Amino acid sequence: MTSVGAAAGVDLTGRTAVVTGGGSGIGRACAIRLAQAGATVTVVDLDEAAATATAQQIGGTAYAADLTDARVLDELDLTGEIVVNNAGFQHIAPIEEFPPEKFTALLRLMVEAPFRLIQRSLPRMYAAGYGRIVNVSSAHGLRASPFKAGYVAAKHGLEGLSKVTALEGGPKGVTSNCINPGYVRTPLVEKQIAAQAKSRGIPESEVIDQVMLAESAVKRLVEPEEVAELAVYLCSEAAALINGTSLCMDGGWTAR
Ligand SMILES: NC(=O)c1ccc[n+]([C@@H]2O[C@H](COP(=O)([O-])OP(=O)(O)OC[C@H]3O[C@@H](n4cnc5c(N)ncnc54)[C@H](O)[C@@H]3O)[C@@H](O)[C@H]2O)c1
């Protein structure tokens, strides 16, 4: 099969990739794009049916797991030369009402699970002299918004993990970077619209323009395929010197 990736100059034939949260949204788009570039992809997701659907579409493998479960993380038997740490969720509440168990789950899913996957995969990457860790962070890895204490804290933690990984892995052919999208058109964002409207006391119709795109100079949501294209580029040889950085795809939000 001539892959789209090979045609575009990114050929990942023979590489093995793990994509968390690959059943939906950005993770699904990344899994599809990595497979198009020739990689063999394991799709990890809480939602078994969604993981299976993506895996079947791309000739990959589905792996159902709740990455907020400490025992699951202890037993996680997954490695790849490419790891896309993408699974995430959002919880919106003022700090004084923020459920501590949600805070813990956000940190476990978006910091500890990436740490465990990186820890397990590095020996394989070092042996290959090639590794790519793509951490799907957020504009909220670099900036804060009210009512998102768990998410913002976790994404900032992921940024730190990514930088340390970059410094340890760099000499051995392994890069680690964050991608920092603004609001992307996915189910995660669709779920937030109602919650944001409630927290801010504004109609749902105003949430996209007045809250989500308020700081972006480009007045549209990011598409998941745009994030996936950057993720695949980071996996290429051409991106070997992009390491330990955070690449914003936010329409200019963080330029402010
Ligand atoms: N959508 C956005 O606007 C946006 C912006 C910036 C960053 N992000 C980040 O992108 C990533 C993907 O978000 P998305 O918008 O595609 O969301 P999504 O809800 O469409 O997909 C997230 C996937 O993660 C899976 N998941 C959730 N909890 C899990 C768990 N405990 N264990 C395993 N899998 C789990 C879900 O089942 C789902 O398939 C997240 O880390 C999110 O923070 C999203």
The ligand as a Gaussian input file, in Angstrom:
#p B3LYP/6-31G(d) Opt

LIG

0 1
 N      -10.631000      19.182000      22.100000
 C       -9.896000      20.224000      22.451000
 O      -10.278000      21.380000      22.279000
 C       -8.541000      20.025000      23.025000
 C       -7.713000      21.139000      23.114000
 C       -6.440000      20.986000      23.648000
 C       -6.037000      19.743000      24.096000
 N       -6.875000      18.688000      24.008000
 C       -6.395000      17.413000      24.499000
 O       -6.453000      16.463000      23.477000
 C       -6.620000      15.170000      24.053000
 C       -7.754000      14.447000      23.332000
 O       -8.922000      15.187000      23.502000
 P      -10.177000      15.085000      22.505000
 O      -10.706000      16.457000      22.389000
 O       -9.819000      14.329000      21.302000
 O      -11.186000      14.278000      23.449000
 P      -12.222000      13.090000      23.179000
 O      -13.118000      13.109000      24.349000
 O      -12.801000      13.193000      21.805000
 O      -11.285000      11.814000      23.227000
 C      -10.627000      11.449000      24.385000
 C      -10.480000       9.949000      24.386000
 O       -9.791000       9.598000      25.607000
 C      -10.440000       8.482000      26.151000
 N      -10.270000       8.429000      27.594000
 C      -10.850000       9.267000      28.494000
 N      -10.568000       8.843000      29.733000
 C       -9.796000       7.743000      29.611000
 C       -9.217000       6.850000      30.537000
 N       -9.425000       6.990000      31.849000
 N       -8.469000       5.828000      30.073000
 C       -8.301000       5.647000      28.747000
 N       -8.847000       6.446000      27.817000
 C       -9.595000       7.479000      28.253000
 C      -11.908000       8.668000      25.798000
 O      -12.629000       7.437000      25.881000
 C      -11.820000       9.234000      24.399000
 O      -11.860000       8.207000      23.415000
 C       -6.864000      15.381000      25.540000
 O       -5.682000      15.155000      26.279000
 C       -7.240000      16.837000      25.613000
 O       -6.893000      17.393000      26.847000
 C       -8.123000      18.790000      23.479000

